[in-house]
């Protein structure tokens, strides 16, 4: 009988502890994302970027980026931070003596939580409207203070079309 009492003294607290230890369920709130409005906001950002870029307005383009953004520029080291991005933009604008204009076409937008990713294509035209270059890009946006800002982007030019080989 003593053994049974001793076993009960050990098992009762253990059973209580085991039954009261439930796996904690994270209390996360699921927020519905309206992809149409996210896409519209990002397309507006790209349009504003193109307008500022075509005006050679460094500050107008810089508002697209977060202060801590990184831009993986075409044929250059990464521009880290808004000051480096401004400097890179200024160099690019200063090199343009032909009056090129750029336009962007958003080809995809995906969002979840506070982040959105965009892919797209770019077209550069000369003063006469002739396409001189095409490219593609990808941008990662973060929702900060209720607005998306670019925190990472990468772009590169498409390879020039080669003349057909004659044999």
C-alpha positions, 0 to 999 in steps of 0.5 A: 500500500505504501508503494501505491501511495508513493507512486500516486505522489509522484504521478499526480504532479507529473500528470498535472504538469504534462497536461497543463503544458500545451504547445504555445500557439503563436497569436498572429493576425492574418492581414488580407493583402489587396494585390491590386492596390499593392500592384497599383502602388508599385506601378506608380512608384516605377512611373515616378522613378521614370519621370524623375530619371528622365528629368535627371532628378537625383532627389526625385529618384532617391525617394524611391529608396529607403535610407538603408537600401542596397542597389545592385547596379548594372556593371558596378559594385553595389550601391549601399545606402541612399547616399551611395545610390544618389552618387551612382544616379548622378554619375549615370545622369552626368554620362548621358549626353544623348538625352535618353529616356527610360520607361518601365513595365511591371511584369509581376508583383508578389506580396506577403506581410510587410514585403512586396517583390516586383519584376519588370522590364525597362526600355531606353529610347533615344531622342527620336524615340528609337529603342537603344536598349532593353533590360530587366529588373527586380525590386524588393519593397518593404512597407514602412510608415504605410508606404512601400520603399525599395530596400533592394533592387537589381537590374541589368541590360539585355545583351545587344542583338547580334547580327546573324552569322554568315557561313 
